[in-house]
């Protein structure tokens, strides 16, 4: 699946879960947060398409996606991104 298609799929999943996605400028990568009872994912608009997809997938994985249907390829991508994030945290802890 192309990154553009993956981004659209992930954005649709967020919408189905009632999560707002905001693309903003700043000195951050992005992630899932709750602001005044509104669930949202904030992503740095200057990131590459691949990094945006990665941040969005990890954020959805942290939130949980079991309540909505997700295409198998997209679900696998989310799981792979969660595994990469966990491995990265583990490596940082080991240093």
Secondary structure, DSSP 4 states (H G I P E B T S, - for coil): --HHHHHHHHHHHHHHTT-EEEEE-SS--EEEEEETTEEEEEEETTS-HHHHHHHHHHHHHHH--TTS---HHHHHHHHHHHHHHHHHHHHHHH-
